[in-house]
C-alpha cells in the first residue's frame, strides 16, 4: 500500500504518529521509536520486521476507524 494511505487514515481517525508509537508499544513493540516508525510509514524501511509492523499498523487503524464510526 502507499505510504500516504497510513497518513490519510491517521487523519480520518484524528490520530497522530505518536499515537501509533504508543499503541505499538502497548502491543509488545517496546523499542519502536518515532523515527523508525516514520521510516516504515515512508517505505524507507523494507525489512520483514518492518512489514510485520506495517501490517499491525493497518490493523490498529482499522480498529480505530471502527471506534470512530
N, C-alpha and C positions, 0 to 999 in steps of 0.2 A: 504494500500500500504506500501511498505518498506520505512523505513526512508532514506535509501541511494538513493532512487529514487528522492527525493527532491534535495539532494546534487548533483546528476548527472545532473538533469535538470538545476540547477543553473549554473553548469559548461558549459552546452550546450549553454546557453544564455549569458554567460560571465557576470554573476551577482554574488553577494555575499549575505550572510545572512543579512548583514546590509542594503542592498538594499531592501530586503523583509521587514525589520522593517520600513523603511521609507515609503514604499508603503502601508503597513498595516495601518500605522498612517494616511496617506492621506485618507484612506478609512474608517476612523472612529475608529480604534483601537488605540486611542491616548496614552493609558497607557502600551502598549506592550513593553517589554524590550528584549534586546538581549538574556539574559539568559532564559527567559520564552519561547522565540521562539526556542531556542536550545532544550529545554525540549520537546516542541511539536514535532519538527522535529525528535528527537531521541526516540520518543514514551515513554518518562518518564512522560509525562502529558497526561492523557487519559480521561479527563472530556468531557462533552458535548460541553462546550465552546471551548476547545482545538480542538475538531473535527471540529467545525464550522470554526475556524481559519485555520485549515489544508485544509479544502475544499476551502477556499478562496485562500490559497497559491497555490493550484493546478490550480485554475482559473487564478491567476496572472501569473504563469509560462507558462500556455498555451498562454496567451496574449503576453507575452514577446517572446515566441517561434514563434508566428506568425509574430512579428515585425522583427525577425532575418532572416526569410526565404525570 
